[in-house]
Amino acid sequence: MDWLTAYYGLFVRVGLYLLIFWPTVGYYVYRDSTKRGLSSPKLRGVVYGVFGILGLLVYLAQKQREKTDSA
């Protein structure tokens, strides 16, 4: 069995997902954290970036909640 096609290409799909969404989400979170003056923007970018789209949704929900709490 070829490792690229094992489990219907699961490894390829996960690899592409991480390759595309990890850096994109991580950079967005890092840049936004730096603008807002939050602590550890690099660590935030890496942690939220690992979770990809889910990490982005959680980050945006927390950002929105902070915005409504301060208003």
C-alpha positions in Angstrom: 0.0 0.0 0.0 1.4 3.4 -1.0 1.6 5.8 2.0 0.2 8.7 0.0 -3.0 6.9 -0.7 -3.3 5.1 2.7 -6.6 5.8 4.4 -7.9 7.5 1.3 -5.2 10.1 1.3 -5.6 11.1 4.9 -2.0 12.0 5.4 -2.0 14.2 2.3 -5.1 16.0 3.4 -3.9 16.6 6.9 -0.5 17.7 5.6 -2.1 20.2 3.2 -4.4 21.5 5.8 -1.5 22.2 8.2 0.6 23.6 5.4 -2.1 26.1 4.4 -4.0 27.0 7.5 -1.4 26.8 10.3 0.8 29.7 8.9 -2.2 31.7 7.7 -4.1 31.6 11.0 -1.0 31.8 13.1 0.2 35.0 11.3 -3.3 36.6 11.6 -3.4 35.9 15.4 0.2 37.1 15.9 -0.4 40.3 14.0 -3.7 41.0 15.7 -2.2 40.2 19.2 0.7 42.5 18.5 -1.6 45.4 17.5 -3.8 44.9 20.5 -0.8 44.7 22.9 -1.6 41.2 24.2 1.1 39.1 26.0 3.0 36.4 24.1 1.8 37.1 20.5 4.2 34.5 19.0 2.9 31.8 21.4 -0.7 32.8 20.7 0.0 32.6 16.9 1.5 29.1 17.1 -1.2 27.7 19.5 -4.2 29.0 17.6 -2.5 28.3 14.3 -2.1 24.6 15.1 -5.9 24.3 15.3 -6.4 26.0 12.0 -9.9 27.1 11.2 -11.2 26.0 14.6 -8.4 28.0 16.3 -9.4 31.1 14.2 -13.1 30.7 15.2 -12.2 30.4 18.9 -9.8 33.4 18.7 -12.5 35.6 16.9 -15.1 34.5 19.5 -12.8 35.5 22.3 -12.0 38.8 20.6 -15.7 39.6 20.2 -16.5 38.7 23.8 -13.7 41.0 25.0 -15.1 43.8 22.8 -18.7 43.4 24.2 -17.4 43.1 27.8 -15.5 46.3 27.6 -18.4 48.3 26.1 
